[in-house]
Amino acid sequence: MHGDVSARPERLPDDGGFLLSVYASTRPELTGLGWPAQQHDAFIRMQFAAQTRHYRESFPDATYSVICVDGGPAGRLIVNHAEDQILIVDMALLPEFRRTGIGSGLVRRLLDQADASHLPVRCHVLHDSIARRFWEHAGFAARGRDGVYLAMERAPRARRP
């Protein structure tokens, strides 16, 4: 179970170490490679820097947030609001906050906003990722492939009278 969930704007460079740790927690496949710790850490830092640069260049107007539980950092959320869609660029929680309903609650808030504005919500997920089930459970459907990523969308729902 979780406590009070909120989101606050990223504060860089103060949040940099935390955001790196969230990213690293999403890359468990790298732990089994047998690399020395220094090589593993350098690779994670390089990949995180590349991802961060890509997101900032591709989505300069997105909202970059730290997800907080009971006031403490628990994850990150990047959302790009456009005229024709809401794009969840990235959402990641530290392992101890996964499968607790936190992510579902945050997505539900975005879906409510999208429904009120009659906008679809989109995201991308690795096509063979277990995260795909999370998005499908939230009402998203696959809409096509983009390389190794699967484009997913949840169409806006009609408002209830």
C-alpha positions in Angstrom: 0.0 0.0 0.0 1.1 3.5 -0.6 0.6 6.9 1.0 0.0 10.3 -0.5 1.0 10.4 -4.1 2.0 13.7 -5.8 4.2 15.0 -8.5 6.5 18.0 -8.4 8.7 19.6 -11.1 12.2 18.2 -11.5 14.8 20.3 -9.9 18.1 19.9 -11.8 20.8 19.4 -10.9 19.6 18.4 -7.4 17.4 15.6 -8.7 20.0 14.2 -11.1 21.3 11.4 -8.9 17.8 10.3 -8.0 16.7 10.3 -11.7 19.8 8.3 -12.6 18.9 5.7 -9.9 15.3 5.4 -11.3 16.7 4.9 -14.8 19.2 2.3 -13.6 16.4 0.4 -11.8 14.6 0.0 -15.2 17.6 -1.8 -16.7 17.9 -5.1 -14.8 19.0 -6.9 -18.0 22.4 -5.3 -17.6 23.2 -6.9 -14.2 23.7 -10.3 -15.7 26.4 -9.3 -18.2 29.2 -9.9 -15.8 30.7 -6.4 -16.3 32.8 -4.9 -13.5 30.8 -2.4 -11.4 32.7 0.6 -12.9 31.9 -0.5 -16.5 28.3 -1.1 -15.6 27.9 2.3 -13.9 29.6 4.1 -16.8 27.3 2.4 -19.3 24.2 3.3 -17.3 25.4 6.9 -17.0 26.0 7.1 -20.7 22.6 5.6 -21.6 20.8 7.9 -19.1 22.6 11.0 -20.5 21.6 9.9 -24.1 18.0 9.3 -23.1 17.8 12.6 -21.2 19.3 14.5 -24.1 16.8 12.8 -26.5 13.8 13.6 -24.4 14.8 17.3 -23.9 15.5 17.8 -27.6 12.3 15.9 -28.7 10.0 17.3 -26.1 11.3 20.7 -24.9 7.8 21.7 -23.6 7.0 18.5 -21.8 6.4 18.5 -18.0 9.3 16.8 -16.3 8.2 15.6 -12.8 9.4 13.7 -9.8 6.7 11.4 -8.5 6.6 11.6 -4.7 5.0 9.3 -2.1 4.5 10.8 1.3 6.8 13.6 0.2 9.7 11.4 -0.8 10.9 10.8 -4.3 9.6 7.5 -5.8 9.9 7.9 -9.6 9.7 10.2 -12.6 7.0 11.2 -15.0 7.4 13.0 -18.3 4.3 14.1 -20.1 4.0 16.1 -23.3 0.7 17.9 -23.7 0.0 18.8 -27.4 -3.1 20.2 -29.1 -4.0 16.8 -30.5 -2.8 14.3 -27.8 -1.3 13.7 -24.5 1.9 11.7 -24.8 3.3 9.9 -21.8 7.0 10.1 -22.8 8.2 8.2 -19.7 7.0 6.9 -16.4 9.2 4.9 -14.1 9.0 4.1 -10.4 11.7 2.7 -8.1 11.1 -1.1 -7.6 9.6 -0.8 -4.1 6.8 1.5 -5.5 5.9 -0.8 -8.5 2.7 -2.9 -8.5 1.2 -0.7 -5.7 -1.3 1.2 -7.8 0.8 4.4 -7.9 1.4 4.2 -11.7 -2.2 3.3 -12.4 -3.4 6.2 -10.3 -1.2 8.7 -12.2 -2.3 7.3 -15.5 -5.9 7.5 -14.5 -5.5 11.2 -13.7 -4.0 11.8 -17.2 -6.8 9.8 -18.8 -9.4 11.9 -17.0 -7.7 15.1 -18.3 -7.6 13.7 -21.8 -11.3 12.7 -21.7 -12.2 16.2 -20.5 -10.3 17.6 -23.5 -11.4 14.8 -25.9 -7.8 13.9 -26.6 -6.1 10.5 -27.1 -3.3 9.5 -24.7 -0.3 7.8 -26.3 2.8 6.1 -25.1 5.5 3.8 -26.4 6.7 0.5 -24.8 9.3 -2.1 -25.8 7.3 -4.6 -27.8 8.4 -7.5 -25.6 8.2 -5.7 -22.3 6.1 -6.8 -19.4 5.0 -3.1 -19.1 2.8 -3.7 -22.1 0.3 -5.5 -19.9 0.2 -2.5 -17.5 -0.8 -0.2 -20.5 -3.3 -2.7 -21.8 -4.9 -3.0 -18.4 -5.2 0.8 -18.4 -7.2 0.7 -21.6 -4.4 1.3 -24.1 -4.3 -0.7 -27.4 -1.4 -1.3 -29.7 -1.4 1.0 -32.8 1.8 0.0 -34.6 5.5 -0.6 -34.3 8.3 1.9 -34.4 11.5 -0.2 -34.5 11.7 -2.1 -31.1 8.8 0.0 -29.7 5.1 -0.5 -29.8 3.0 2.6 -30.2 0.0 2.4 -27.8 -3.0 4.6 -27.5 -6.1 5.1 -25.4 -8.8 6.9 -27.3 -10.8 9.6 -25.4 -13.9 8.4 -23.7 -17.2 10.2 -23.9 -18.0 12.2 -20.8 -20.9 10.9 -18.7 -23.9 13.1 -18.4 
